[in-house]
Amino acid sequence: MFQRIKEIVAKGKEFMVTSHIDPDGDAIGSAFALSFALKTLGKKSVVYLKDKVPYRYEFLPRPESLVHEIPAKPFDAIFAVDCGDFFRIGDGYEKLKDKGPIINIDHHDTNEAFGFLNIIDERASSTAEIIYGILKAFDIPMDFEIAVNIYTAILTDTGSFRYNSTNSKAFIICEEMTHFGVTPSYVAEKVYESHPKERFLLLCGALATLETYHDNRLAIMYITDELFRQTGGSREHAEGFVEFLKEMRGVEVAIVARQIGESRYKISMRSKGNIDVASVASRFGGGGHKNAAGCTIEGSADQVKKMLIEAVAL
């Protein structure tokens, strides 16, 4: 499969790299690393992200061609990385179908295989792990710009090597990246220790909504538009809140519902052990991994909460 990509890249001149809305570390790191790799091969590439880069990833080296509007011109191929569903690229994603063949690279086991070419490895710790394999297959020399993006992507998507998806390759690749100038303490400081005050005000308000169900095995909290207004926080300040709930003793499923419309909530779910939250998310049109998944649900806060409690059978 990597050979097919190699042939497409060799024949082409201009490419697009894109990922999902509300980009996380794996989405950004994978996209940026791939773009830098294409540049090394003498190819032109545009990185399209519907949303801006969250503050915690602003330290990452980024391609000069990063844009937030879909370019009008066609491409020899479009790389969609870390995107389980085509529509998650964001509003206007349908336009991409006419701009070039789509190469879908992902590690979510719920990926819909929407590409002309699909490279999906649910055993990988992250999409960045797959990108690393592609770069090795292409014999692309590693440098700091590529290395720090790959390292950050793997670090964040494994929950600092805490998630079940963490494998030996994750450690081996990250260790290798340190040989190209990546300093783990520096990356950790930028990602985990550089939050603005608004994040903590938002967290305080969100924790005030915390409730548990099913004998304290399910924990749910929500963030409303009103709370965002009161604290001056934004959606990027809420990234990772669900992890706090997962840390509670006895909690097996943690859920954070973030309001994204008058009657619409974005749901982030985490679980421990063999509890499959991806199957729960799929009931609402979402997906992800067994222990980390998400979806969007229509309804009021109370209605959404009721649907989630009923859907999570513990």
C-alpha positions in Angstrom: 0.0 0.0 0.0 2.9 2.4 0.8 4.3 1.6 -2.7 1.0 2.9 -4.3 1.4 6.2 -2.4 5.0 6.4 -3.5 3.9 6.1 -7.1 1.3 8.8 -6.7 3.7 11.2 -5.1 6.4 10.5 -7.7 4.1 11.4 -10.5 2.5 14.4 -8.9 3.7 17.9 -8.2 1.1 19.5 -5.9 -0.8 18.0 -3.0 -3.1 18.9 -0.3 -2.9 17.6 3.3 -5.9 18.0 5.6 -7.4 16.7 8.8 -10.5 17.0 11.0 -12.2 20.0 12.7 -11.2 20.8 16.3 -7.7 19.4 15.5 -5.8 17.6 18.2 -2.1 16.9 18.5 -2.2 13.8 16.2 -4.1 15.6 13.5 -1.8 18.6 13.5 1.5 16.8 14.0 0.6 14.2 11.3 -0.4 16.8 8.8 2.5 19.1 9.4 5.1 16.2 9.3 3.7 14.9 6.0 3.7 18.4 4.5 7.4 18.9 5.4 8.2 15.4 4.1 6.6 16.3 0.7 8.7 19.4 0.6 11.8 17.3 1.2 10.8 15.3 -1.9 10.6 18.5 -3.9 6.8 18.6 -4.0 4.5 21.4 -3.3 1.8 21.0 -0.7 -1.0 23.0 1.0 -2.2 22.1 4.5 -5.9 22.9 4.9 -7.4 22.9 8.4 -10.9 24.3 8.8 -10.1 25.5 12.3 -7.1 27.3 13.6 -4.2 25.6 15.4 -5.1 25.4 19.2 -2.8 27.4 21.4 -1.1 24.4 23.0 0.3 23.4 19.5 1.3 26.8 18.3 4.9 26.0 19.2 5.1 23.4 16.5 6.9 24.2 13.2 4.3 24.7 10.6 4.3 24.7 6.8 4.2 28.2 5.2 1.3 26.9 3.1 -1.2 26.4 6.0 -4.6 27.7 5.0 -8.1 27.8 6.6 -10.1 28.1 3.3 -10.3 25.4 0.7 -8.1 26.4 -2.3 -9.8 26.7 -5.6 -7.3 24.8 -7.6 -7.1 21.0 -8.0 -4.3 18.7 -6.7 -2.6 15.6 -7.8 -3.8 14.0 -4.6 -5.4 14.9 -1.2 -4.1 13.3 2.0 -6.7 13.2 4.7 -4.9 12.2 7.9 -6.4 11.2 11.3 -9.9 11.7 10.0 -12.4 8.9 10.7 -15.2 10.3 8.6 -15.0 12.5 5.5 -17.5 15.0 6.8 -15.2 15.7 9.8 -12.9 17.7 7.6 -15.5 20.5 8.1 -18.1 22.5 6.2 -17.5 22.4 2.5 -15.7 19.0 2.6 -17.8 17.9 -0.4 -15.7 20.3 -2.6 -12.6 18.2 -2.0 -14.1 15.3 -4.0 -13.6 17.2 -7.2 -10.0 18.4 -6.4 -8.1 15.1 -6.6 -8.0 11.5 -5.4 -8.2 11.2 -1.7 -5.7 9.2 0.3 -7.1 8.3 3.6 -4.5 7.6 6.4 -5.9 6.9 9.8 -5.8 4.6 12.9 -9.4 4.7 14.0 -11.1 1.3 13.8 -14.4 3.1 12.9 -12.9 4.8 9.8 -15.4 4.7 6.9 -12.7 4.1 4.3 -13.8 7.1 2.2 -10.6 7.4 0.2 -9.5 6.4 -3.3 -6.7 4.7 -1.3 -7.2 3.8 2.4 -4.4 3.1 4.8 -6.1 2.3 8.1 -4.2 0.6 10.9 -6.2 0.4 14.1 -3.2 -1.2 15.8 -1.2 1.9 15.5 -0.8 4.2 18.5 -1.6 7.2 16.4 -1.8 8.4 12.8 1.6 9.8 13.2 3.0 6.3 13.7 1.6 5.4 10.3 3.1 8.6 8.8 6.5 7.7 10.3 6.2 4.3 8.5 5.5 6.0 5.2 8.4 8.4 5.6 10.7 5.4 6.3 9.4 3.6 3.3 10.2 6.7 1.2 13.7 7.0 2.7 12.9 10.6 3.6 15.6 12.0 5.9 14.4 13.1 9.3 14.9 16.6 10.6 13.7 18.6 13.6 10.6 20.0 11.9 9.3 16.6 11.1 10.6 15.0 14.3 8.9 17.4 16.8 5.6 17.1 15.0 5.7 13.3 15.0 6.8 13.2 18.6 4.1 15.6 19.8 1.4 13.7 17.8 2.3 10.4 19.4 2.8 11.8 22.9 -0.7 13.4 22.9 -2.6 10.7 21.2 -1.3 8.1 23.6 -2.2 10.3 26.6 1.5 10.6 27.4 1.8 6.8 26.9 -1.0 6.0 29.2 -3.7 4.7 26.8 -4.2 1.1 25.8 -3.2 2.1 22.2 0.4 2.7 23.4 2.6 0.1 21.8 6.4 -0.5 21.7 6.6 1.4 18.4 5.4 4.5 20.1 8.3 4.4 22.5 10.8 3.5 19.8 9.7 6.3 17.4 9.7 8.9 20.1 13.1 7.9 21.3 14.4 8.2 17.8 12.9 11.7 17.5 15.1 12.9 20.4 18.1 12.2 18.2 16.9 15.0 15.9 16.6 17.7 18.5 13.3 17.0 20.2 13.5 17.7 24.0 10.7 15.9 25.8 10.5 18.4 28.7 10.1 21.3 26.3 7.3 19.6 24.4 5.6 18.6 27.7 5.8 22.2 29.0 4.3 23.6 25.8 1.5 21.1 25.6 0.6 20.5 29.3 2.0 23.5 31.3 1.2 26.6 29.3 -2.6 27.0 29.8 -4.2 30.4 30.1 -6.3 31.4 33.2 -9.5 31.0 31.2 -9.0 27.2 31.0 -9.0 26.9 34.8 -12.0 29.1 35.2 -13.8 27.0 32.6 -12.8 23.8 34.3 -14.2 25.1 37.7 -17.5 25.8 36.1 -17.6 22.5 34.3 -16.8 20.5 37.4 -19.7 22.2 39.2 -22.0 20.3 36.8 -20.4 16.9 37.5 -22.8 14.1 38.2 -22.3 10.3 38.5 -24.6 7.4 37.6 -24.7 3.6 37.5 -23.2 3.3 41.0 -20.6 6.0 40.3 -19.2 4.1 37.3 -20.4 6.8 34.8 -19.3 10.4 35.2 -20.8 13.2 33.1 -20.3 17.0 33.1 -21.2 19.6 30.5 -20.1 23.0 29.3 -22.7 25.4 28.0 -22.4 28.5 25.9 -23.3 30.6 29.0 -20.3 29.1 30.8 -18.0 30.0 27.9 -19.3 33.6 28.1 -18.9 33.8 31.9 -15.3 32.6 31.9 -14.1 34.0 28.6 -13.1 30.5 27.6 -13.3 28.9 24.2 -13.6 25.3 22.9 -9.9 24.8 22.7 -9.6 25.6 26.5 -11.9 22.6 27.1 -9.6 20.1 25.4 -8.8 17.2 27.7 -11.4 17.9 30.3 -12.8 14.4 29.9 -9.4 13.0 31.2 -10.0 14.6 34.6 -13.2 12.6 35.0 -11.5 9.4 34.0 -9.1 9.8 36.8 -11.8 9.4 39.4 -11.6 6.1 41.3 -14.5 3.8 40.3 -15.4 5.7 37.2 -15.3 3.4 34.1 -16.8 5.8 31.6 -16.2 9.6 31.5 -18.2 11.9 29.4 -18.0 15.7 28.7 -20.8 17.3 26.7 -19.8 20.7 25.1 -22.5 22.9 23.7 -21.9 23.8 20.0 -25.3 25.2 19.1 -28.7 26.1 20.6 -29.7 22.5 20.9 -26.5 20.6 20.0 -23.7 19.1 22.0 -20.3 17.7 21.1 -19.6 14.6 23.2 -16.2 13.3 24.3 -16.1 9.9 25.9 -13.3 7.9 27.6 -13.5 4.5 29.2 -11.3 2.0 31.1 -10.7 -1.7 30.4 -13.0 -3.5 27.9 -15.8 -0.9 27.9 -16.3 0.1 24.2 -17.4 3.7 24.0 -16.8 3.7 20.2 -19.9 1.5 19.9 -21.8 4.1 22.0 -20.6 6.9 19.9 -21.6 5.1 16.7 -25.2 5.0 17.9 -25.2 8.8 17.5 -23.3 8.9 14.2 -19.9 9.2 15.8 -16.9 6.9 16.2 -13.3 6.6 17.5 -11.5 3.9 19.5 -12.8 1.4 22.1 -11.6 3.6 25.0 -11.8 7.1 23.3 -14.6 8.2 21.1 -16.9 11.1 20.3 -20.1 12.2 18.6 -22.6 15.0 18.3 -26.1 14.8 19.8 -29.1 17.1 19.2 -31.2 18.2 22.2 -31.2 20.2 25.4 -28.6 19.5 28.1 -31.1 17.4 30.1 -32.1 15.5 27.0 -28.6 14.8 25.9 -27.7 13.6 29.4 -30.6 11.3 29.5 -29.7 9.8 26.1 -26.2 9.2 27.2 -27.1 7.6 30.5 -29.4 5.2 28.7 -26.8 4.4 26.0 -24.0 3.6 28.4 -25.1 0.2 29.8 -22.9 -0.6 32.8 
